[in-house]
Each structure stands twice: as C-alpha cells, then as structure tokens.
C-alpha cells in the first residue's frame, strides 16, 4: 500500500481512529485523511479522488444510506483497491441486515463490533496479540457484523493495554460509566483535532503526563462551559414530545430540544436525567442537523433516528432534515 486514504468521522473518536489506522496499519505509506459526516454523500466527496489511492480505510464510519453502501461496495470489488472498514454503530448492522443486496459489506476487512469505539477497534485489529484474555478476544471477534454488543467490562479488558489516550476516547464515545467523571474531564481538556497530532500520544511513554495535564485542564474548561451551557439551555431550549410507534406500541418520550451548534450530551447537564431524550439541533447552511442522546435503559434513540433517515448508537444518534419540524410543545410522530 503506497497511497492510503483514511476516511473518518469528524468527532474525537473518528480522529483518533484515523490516527490509529495510520500509525498501526499503513507501514509508512503516503497517507491522506478525510473527515466526513454520516449524512454526506461519499460519491460527491470522494468520487474524484479515490482513484489516486491504493487503499481506502473507513474508520468510525456508519454505513446506513444506500448510496454510500453502494459506493463502498464498488470500491471493495475493485481489483486494485484494498478496503478496510472499522465501525461500531448499530445502524450499520441494522442497514446490512435489512438490505440483503449489501450483505457483501460484511466481508470487508476490519471490525464491525458494537460496544467498542472506533479508535479501540483499530488498535485491537492491529494489536490483538497484546490482549491477555485470548478466549475473550476470539469470542468478541466472533460477534463481528452482529447486533450483539460487547459489555463495558469486556471492552475494558480488551483495550486494557492500548495507549491511555485511546482508552479515554473509547470510554467517552461509548458512554462507559467507569470513571465517568474523569473521562468527561479528559474530554473537556482534550483539544487534539488532527490525526497527525495523535502520533506522539500513541507511544505509551507519553501517556501518563498527557492524561494528567489534560484532566487538570479539563477541570477549568468544565467550570466555564457548565456556566455557559446552563444559560444557553435557559435561553434557547424548549420542550417537545417524541411519539414513537413500533410494532403497534406507541410511546411518548419527553424531549428537551436545544438550538445550538455542534454540542455533546454534556451541554445539557442534569437535564439529560430529567428528560427521556435531549436533542441539540442547528442549521448547516443546507440542512438541519439533529442529534439525540438518552441515558434511559429502555430507550434506543438509534431506532428513532434510523426511521428519520439517520442512525447511530442506542444512546447517541442523529439525523438531518431539509426543513425544521420541531417547535416548542410540538409532538413529533415517528412510525417504525
């Protein structure tokens, strides 16, 4: 592989996964990174450049739209291209299961395992000899391309010897409750947004000081952001109801919607415990982008977002729309 294109989601897990794929999986090849969102058309973004590369890696990338599935499958079937795909989104597995003509996607190299973040999946793929419990490793690999999620405890065991930066990014992305406060502080303090910047931190010798420094920085950042978020929620948030029907059963979910740009669940503070769902939304200039988060065990927001044309995880998912259809005290009806 002389020329490698690494396509990654544009959040922290995606950037870290891209760095790990380059660091562990390209053997000094000429690498280019491309950040994308799941709702973007891969043909439009990559169609004019993929011919320049011998290998294309998709990391922390959910394939849940037919046009993108077709694009990736065509690349995979190209006789002179190497394609790998690392993903942990339930919506990808659901899409393949409901679209048999794209079943060949499961043959692509890499891991699609729910419950392990993208960056950790990449590390695991290239470093599985470092896993102390090989029986657990083999049982986990057997779940590749299945809807069976890895438990928090098993995921921690599998990535125990990964660089600390990967472990913290992994724990934050999958909502692991273990050391939740420390993980959130790391997230607040972490400002590495370029895959190349990660290279230094993937050497274990650097991890102890980096983690301590980042957490201390996160404490100061959190104090400021919490104050800003509280005021922002009071000024720009409102209540809606999401009415979700599945298999003839209708459930109404309380939802707090917030008009804000590119925030995470942390922006809502304790509101995420008060409401069934919290939903940040904003206009990109072309479409309305919505995210959904929940901490309720009986709610899977990915099911709701898939119906709305998006996808994601059971506790964090999203979708886009051409028009804004949420207003204070409205009921949004979603039928599966």
N, C-alpha and C positions, 0 to 999 in steps of 0.2 A: 504494500500500500504506500504509494509515493505521495498522493494527494488525498487528503481526508477532509470531508465537510461534516461538521458536527452541528446538527440541528437540535436546539434545546428550548425548553420552556423558559420564559423570561423572569421567573421568580428565583429565590435563593437556591432552592433545590435544583432547578434546571441549570443554573450557572455552575453550581458545584458539581453536578453530574457531568456537565460538559468538560470541566477541568479534569475530573477523574478519568473520563474516557480518553482524553488526550494524554494524560500523564501515564496511565497504565496500559492503554490499548493501541497506541499508534506507532511505537518504536521509532520515534524521531521523525515521523513523516511531516510533510508540509501540511499544516492544519489551518482550517478556517472555521470560525464559529458563526452561527446564525441564530439569533434569538427570535422566537415566534410565539404567538398565542394559538390556542387550540382552535379558535374560530376562524383563523385566517386560511385562505386557500393556498395550499402548498404549490400548486401549479403556477399560480401568479407570482409567488415569492421566489421559488427555486427553479422554475422551469427553464430559465435562461442560463443557469449557472451549473446545474448538476452534471452536465456533460464534461465539465472541467475536472471532475474528481473521480478517483478510482474507487473510493469507499465513501459511503454516507452513513453516519450514525444518527439515529433519532433517540434522544435521551430525555427522560422525564416528559415524554410526549404522548398525549392521549389521542388515539385514532378513533374518533366517534362520528366522523362525517364521511359519507360515501365517496365524495370526490377526493378526499385525502387518502382514504383507504386504497382507492384505485391508483393514485399516484405512487404510493409507497410500494404497492404490489408490482407495478410496472418496473420500478427500479430494481426490486428484488429479482425479477425474472430476466433482467438484463444480463447477458452472458459475461460482460466485462466489468460488472459492478459488484462490490461487496457491501451488503447492507446489514446493519445490526440495529436492534430496537430494544430499548430498556424503558419499561413503563410500570406503574403501579396503580393506574386508575381503573376502578371498577367499570367505568363507562366503556373503556376499550374492550374489555372481555364481554360485556353485555352486547356491544355492537357486533362483534365477531359471531357470537352465539346466535344472534337474530338475523345475520346476513350470511348464509352458508357459502355464497359465491366468493366471500373474502376469507374463508376458513384457512386458506393457504398462508395467511399472515402469521399463523402460529408457528410456521416452520422457519421464520426468520431468526437468525442467531441473536442471542441476548436473553434477558429475563423479563417476563411479564408476571410479577408476583405482587399481589395485593398485601399491604401491611408493611412493606419495606420501601422507603423513599428511593427516588431515582438515583441519587448520588450513592447511596448504600448498595443498591443493586449493581451498579457499575463496579464498585470496589469488590463486591462479593464475587462477581463473574471472573475478575482477573486475579483474585487473591483467595480463592476458596480453600487453598491448602493451609491457610492461616486459621481457619475455623477449627476450634478444638473439638467440637461435637460433630463429627462427620456423619453420624446417623441422622442428626437433626438437619444437617445440610442436605443430605440425599432426600429426606422426607420433604424438605422445602422445595427443592428443585422439581420434585415430582408434582408440585402444585403449579408449576409454570403453565400459564394460559388458562388457569381455572379461577372460579369465583370463590375459592376457599382462602380466606385471609390468614396471614401469619399473625400469631398473638404478639402482644407487646413484649412479653417475656422472651419468646423465641427470637424475635427480631433483635432484641438487645444482645442476646447470646451470640447470634450470627455475626454481628458487626462489632463485637467487643474489642477486637484488635485492629479495627480501622482507625485512621487518624482521628483525633478528637474533634476536629472541625467537621468531618463527615458525620460523626455520631451526633453532634449538636444540631446540624442542619437536618439530619434524618429525623431526630426526635421531634423537632419543631414541626416539620412538614406532615408527620403522621399523627400529630396530637398525642404523643406518648405522655401519659400523666407522670411518669418517673422524672423526678427533679424538674417538674413543670416550671416552677418559678425561676430556677437557674437557666433553663432553656430559653424562657422568654427574655430574660435579661441579656443572654447571648444574642438573641435575635435583634433586640433594640440596639446593641452596641456594634453589631457586625455591619460593616459597610463595604464589603468586597463585592463588587458588581461585575467584575471582568474575569472570565475563566483563567486568563493568564496569571492574574494576581494570586490565584489559589495555589499555584505550583509550589511556592515556598511552604505553604501550610500543609501540604500533603506529605511533607517529610516529618516524621513523628518527633524528631528532636525539637521542633519549634512549637509543638502544640501546647505544652504546659503554660508558658508565658503568654502565648496568644490568647488562650481561653481566659486566664485571669484578667488580663488587660481589657479584653472585650467585655467581660461581665461587669467590671468596675465602670467602664464607660457606659454600659447599658443602664446602670442604676441612675446616672444623671439624666440620660436621654429619656428614660421611662418617666421620671418625675415631671419633666417638661411636657412630654407627649400626653400623659394622662390628663393634665390640666387642660390642654388644648382640645383633646377628644371629648371631654365632658361638656365643654362649652359648645363644641361643634354638634354633638348629638342633641343638645337642647335647642339649638337654633335651626338645624337643618334635617332633623329626623322626624318621623311620624309613624303611626300605627297603620298596618294593613292586615288583612286576613288572607291566608293561602288555603283555598279549599281544594283538597287533593282527593280524587276518586281513583281507587284501584280495586279491581276485581269486585266491583259493585259496592264497595265500602267507602263511605265519604268521611273524611276527617278535616276539621278546621284547625289550622295552625296559626297561632298568634305570631306576628312578624313585625319587627322594627326595621323600617327602611331608612337609609341614610344617604343623602345626596352628597357624595364625596369621591375624590379621585384616588384610586389605587390604594385602598387601605386593607388591613387584615382584620381578623376577628378581634384582635387586641384593642382596636379602636372603640369597641362597644363597652368595654369594662364589664361591670356586673350585669348589664342589660342582656348579655348572652345567656345568663342563667335565668333571667326573668321571663324572657320570651322563648317560644319554641324555636324560632328561626330569626337570625339577623341578616339583613340584606343591604350591603353597600351597592350603589349604582352611580354611573356617570356616563356622559356623552363623549364618545371618542372623536367626534367630528364627522363620523359616518354612521355609527350605530350606538345604541345604548348597551352598555355592558353591565351585567348584574352578577353579583356573587351571592352565595348563600352559605351560612355557617350554622351549625347546631351542636349543642353538647348533650342533647337528649338521646338516650339509648334507643328509643323506639322510632326515631325519625331518620330517614335516609334521603338527604337532600339531592343526591345524585339522581334518584328516581324522578324527582320533580324536574330537575334541570334537563334531563335527557328528553322528557316529553316536550320541553320548551326549546329543544334544538341544541342543547349544550351537553354537559356531562361533568364528571369529576369523581370525587370520593363520597362515601356515605356522610361524612361530617363537614365537607367543604367542596362545593361545586359551583358551577356558573353557567351562564348562557348570555346570548346577545339578542337584541331585537331591533327592528327598524324604527319602531315608534315606542314612545314611553307609554306604558299602560298601568302604571302604579301611581296612585294619588292618595292623600290622607283618607283613612277609613274606608277604602275600597276593598272589595273581595276579588281575589284573583282565582279563577276556577281553572284547575288543571286536571285533565282526564287521561288516565293511562289505559 
